[in-house]
Amino acid sequence: MARPASLTDTRVGAVAHALGPYEWRRLTPHMVSRRALAAMDAPGTTDPVPVSRHDERIDLLVESLARCRWRALTAEAVARRMVTVLDAWRHESQWIEIELRWLSDGDG
């Protein structure tokens, strides 16, 4: 299990800030995920560039939201959950790449 993201993580703050000015609980999980990813990709930016609708990370975040009552959470709690999910996904992806390299090195 991934370690929960810190509330002091700049990405958590960026996502919470990006959700704050909107009635984000009325948005679809897909739209919340896109807004969160844009904020994470450019923390501190006042007008982040929207991520593509086809970004592979969106489905990951949408699935995470579907597993909880996210509309009952604060913007900070949703932000923390999303950053934690992405960190776990990146960590797992890095391990898969390492293992694939080990396997390919063993072929030679």
N, C-alpha and C positions, 0 to 999 in steps of 0.2 A: 504494500500500500504506500502511496506517495505521502510525503510529509506535507501537511497543509501549508499553503502559502502564508507568509507573514502579512499581518495587516499593514506593516510598514513597507512592503514591497511596492515599488513605484507603479507596477502594472496593476496591482489591486486598486490603488488610488485612482489610476487613470480610468479604469473600467467603471468604478463607482461614480466618478465625476462625469463620465460620458453618459451614464444612465440617469443620473440625478435630475437634469433639467427636463426630462420627459416623463410621461406617464408610462414608464417602461413595463409595468405589470400588465398593461393592455397590449403590448407588442407580442408578436408570435415568438416562440423560442428561436426560430431562424433569424428574425430581425435582432433580437437581443444578442445572439451569438455574433452576428456580423458587426454590430456596433461595438461589442466587447473586443473582438479581434482587431478592429481598426484602432481602438484605444491602446491595446497592448502592443501593437506593431509600432506605434509612435507615441509612447508616453510623454506627456508634457506638451503635446501639440494641441492647440486650441481647436483646430479643424482637421481631424485625421482623415486620411483618404479611405473611403469605404473599401472593404475587401470584396473580391469577386464572389459572386453567388456560388461559384464552383470550387471555392477554397476547400480543401479536404478537411480542414480543422472544424468547419461549421458542423458537419454531421456529428463529430465527436462531442462538441459542446451541446448540441441539441439533445443527444442521447443522455448526456449528464443531467440536463435540466429535466428531462422526462422522468428521471429516476427519483425526483424529489418534488416537494411542493414549493417550487422556487418563487412563486408569486407571494408566498407568505414570508419570504426572507427579506432582509434589508438589501439595499444595493451593494453594500460592502460584503455581505455574506455571499451573494451571488457572484460578485467579482472574485472573491477569494476562492470559491469553488471552481470557477472557470480557469483561473491561473493554475490552481493545483492540478486540475485535469490535464491541461496542456503540458505542464512540467512532467507529469507522469508519462504522458504519451511520448514526449521528446526523449525522456530517459529510456523508455522501452525501445524506441526506434534506434537509439544509439547502440544499445546492447545487441539488437538484431544485426546492425551493420558490423559490429565487432565479431559476432559469431560467424557471420557470413565470410568475413575476411579470414578467420581462423580456418574455416572449412576449405576455402579456396587455396590458402597457403599449404594445406595438407595434401592437395592434389599434385603439387609439383614435386 
